[in-house]
Amino acid sequence: MPRILGVDYGERRIGLAISDPTATIARPLPTLVRRRGKRPPVAKVTEIAREHEAEEVVLGLPLTPEGEESDWTREVRAFGDALASRGGLVVHYLDERFTSARAERAIRSLGLKKREREEKDRVDAAAAVLILQAFLDSMRRGAQP
């Protein structure tokens, strides 16, 4: 079974996670840093997906607290469309509301030193894991994510 790549797409960083070969457990990958004014790193994310034998991507969809789409949601969808068209990847979207807050709580619960807890790339990777794990869990339950 091909692996699945989880993506927490942000303005400054892109958190990444990958599933195990059985699509049961998500684990973090190194976070990508985005440079201001540069195009979204479609080729780099596609390359990472290929390196890890992922044919599908789960992209966190940043809806407003009311569940509405925003300009940022549309930018994330455009990134997903580019991954599908240029990267040949199957793209799924998953509501990511409150994922970053849950990721920060999870990081704090690890008992790390304050400096380590505040490393933003650690939080972004944890958010990607949460997004991907929610998708994997919904697949196992037979639910549509």
Summary of the structure (lengths in Angstrom):
residues: 145
radius of gyration: 14.4
end to end distance: 18.6
largest distance: 42.2
contacts: 459
relative contact order: 0.23
helix: 43%
strand: 25%
